[in-house]
Amino acid sequence: MKKKIVEVKNVSFSYGDNKVLENVSLYIEEGDFVGIIGPNGSAKSTLLKLMVGLLKPDSGNIYLFNKPINEFKNYNKIGYISQNAREFNKMFPATVEEVVAANIYTKGILPKRIKREEREKIDEALNIVDMDKYKERKIGNLSGGQKQRVFIARALINNPRILFMDEPLVGVDIESQNKFYSLLNKINEEFNITLIMVSHDIGVISNKVNKLFCLSNGKVYKHDLNKDMKINLKDIYGENMNILFHRH
Amino acid sequence: MLEYEFMRRSFVMGIIIAMIAPTVGYFLVLRRQSIIGDTLSHVALAGVALGMITNVYPLYTAILFTIIAAVGIEYLREKYENYAELSLSIVLSAGVGLASVLTSLGNTQGILSYLFGSLSLVSNKEIILVTALGIIILATILILYKKLFYMTFDEESAYLSGIPVKAINLYFSILVAVTIAISMRIVGILLISSLMILPVAASLIIANSFKKGLLYSIVFGVISVIVGLILSYYLNLASGGTIVLTSLILLIITIIKDIKK
């Protein structure tokens, strides 16, 4: 049996009076590639932020590597790509190399010089995501898909076991999306990194992941990817929603 | 020019401020908080007024007021998460209100020299204080450079990589407050934020890395202060205004050069 590495147990969360998650429970096993989908405002990003400890639940428990999230301090084990990251404007003066290097030596008070091994690590990470030629480029001048690959490299620097991604493919063209998914498959299969990705694009993601959770009205539904989920999703997204599928 | 004691003092103090104001300003601009300089400088005015009517050295009261205000802004920023700029307006209003009431309470005739900056009044005591604080500010920014960089482009990821984001934010706010309080003697309360922002604005046009961006901001700041002080001495102009206009001209030149490219 595979190890459970993320567990959400009876979690509720509200923004003021607005309860967005109600008694949500789910678990994710080592090596999974998980998609989290749902209509706008269904608290997909909220759930992701709860899982990494950026938000605290009103009630219920969250465990990372079997440890309650408030006791979890082994940050090297997780990588997180937030929505903010894609909002780099063109003028932001940082090179790809600087962005990737940011994840080295984040602990301790005194700064340390980046050693040769770390430089090699940066090159290796950029090589994995196929962005090594762009090392000196300004991050703001890259396309949406390229930026996301750089953020993956930044996360890979610390050899994380889980990678959380919050809608990384918004505004990214289909060709770059496909390239991004092949990269995700590679790091999922070759490096055995568990992937958890929030997405609004049901059609594409359902074709790529091995577990799919759909959020709606504060509840979470797990989809059996081997069954036709069209009818099921119509209940959540409404009859008028045209859901395209590549599979099922 | 340098045979005069007050000009030598002004140059020393000016160059220190020319280094710290754009350094702090660089992070503020990139975190979209450039208006914080204006807010805190108005609070500094209230601090100066209090110092004058209570006979306490105004720089001390200004530092105290700006630190309280900076911490207040941090607190309000969390409270009004989605309207973060509201925290600046609230503190700005408090600063201006307090300053105007305090100036009406006692003898605050010398306040004009703080509003626009005054070179001839710079004392040895101020030089020592500004130099000491300036070194502390620059040294800690250098130490926190990598963490501040990470927080500047992605605060959430920075937090999840183990960086104590909250504590550093608070500490940085205090640095901003102190920078503003100690800069007011040279450029004046009304113009401090310009020295924090204009060199950075010019730097952003040409910088292609974070490190270079910071370096260019400091270089533009130092050039502005040196050229501004020399011009103000020979042309008998207000020092603060001349420094700010010099840095504005540098910005315009950079923009024109960039357009021509």
Interface residues (C-beta under 8 A of the other chain):
Chain A: K49 V52 G53 L54 K73 Y75 N76 I78 Y80 I81 S82 N84 A85 F88 M91 F92 P93 A94 T95 E98 V99 A102 N103 Y105 T106 K107 I109 L110 P111 E136 K138 R154 N158
Chain B: L30 L142 I143 L144 Y145 K146 K147 F149 Y150 F153 D154 E155 E156 S157 A158 Y159 L160 S161 G162 I163 S203 L204 I205 A207 N208 S209 F210 K211 K212 G213
